[in-house]
Amino acid sequence: MKLKERARAAWAVLTEKGAADNAEEMTLNQLLNFLGVHKSGDAAAMSEAVYFACCKVLSEAVGKLPLKIQRATPGQGIQVMREHPYYRMLNERPNRYMTASTFWSTMELCRNHYGNAYAWIDTRDAKMPQLWPIDPTAVQVYYDNARRLDQVPDVYYRVNTPQGVLVLGSEEVLHFKSHNTLDGLVGISVREQLASTIQGNAKAQEYINKLYENGMTAKAVLQYTANLKDENVQALTRGLEAYAKGAMKDKGIENIIPVPFGVTLTPLNLKLADSQFLEIKQYTALQIASAFGVKPYQVGDYTKSSYASAEAQQLSFLVDTLLYIVKQYEEEIGYKLLTDTEEAAGYHVKFNTAVILRADQQTQINTLSAAVSSFLMTPNEARERLDLPSKPGGDELLGNGASIPVQLAGTQYTQNTAGKEEDKAWMIAAITAAVKAAIPA
């Protein structure tokens, strides 16, 4: 932040409500931005490749799931309620600036990176309700057990905005927490729990970067026989280091290091293989991925992966990791956006997790064919899964003719026995008649 911008920000802060009031309202982030200092923890964690990959995998996994409002009816089963006023907001456009994919990906990223994700339920326009994401660093969560704000104890969210402090009730905010929480009100991020592990992996990457900067040369011991002053030693060292790093490349000197007479340059070779650098870094990466519930192949570790194992890991990722996240979203959204009357009528919100396990075309067609022939789906429902138009007569359940209701099980044997006896009697009568006709009277 430039000096003029800092001065302008300071003047705006000090003249808005007075220095005393804003000293209390100014958050830590605002103070750091005013001083030109930024929190290095967030940037260092997000710049770490494995941590970034885990956040990316989870955010995109939630963002790609369609979210629908459904209703369970006794007579017609599950129905998609497209006419519900919140359907388009949840499934297509939460607000006029963000698509549903972007919004839910943002929520999941904040939930993982900060431990909490917040969204304001804006119902000022009843015809077009909207959801607005809130910066988690500007939110403080309070439980009013002293009943100072209302007769009933409730959770309140204190949001620091440029226009001032905004206090929202629990029914006005969608709050998604991380899996790790000590009080049930706020979550703890994986970044905070694994701070040392993530920093260690970031330090390893810094070490690799420095090796590249130094031309993949390690530290060296400079031996000289003469008694040189400190400034002369520093000048000699800087000159040798400039040749070693390739700083003289513009002058055509790249691979030669000139050494004065009586000076010996002995490199300290520390091989990465000897220190098991790659093994340690890979183990640390697996620890970070395990904390997020992300599978190894999703962060680029294919050492023990094949096509079959990757498919099994994808199913394991859905069952072990994603279902918990999706269930939390569904519970929070259903409780905050649906009324008690709608809940009693069978309304609920549901993520379609089937998009995670989409199979190849042949497997998908075989599965749908089996579902149609087993009376589970109508042909038009199967065609809808393949994005094909409906056909006349395709809304009837079809199936194998050998399938019968359970109440009629066993009756086919009785009917077949009776039929056989009738056939036998008919054949005897026909043969007797034929014999009589052939014998002259």
Summary of the structure (lengths in Angstrom):
residues: 441
radius of gyration: 35.6
end to end distance: 126.9
largest distance: 150.3
contacts: 1115
relative contact order: 0.09
helix: 52%
strand: 15%
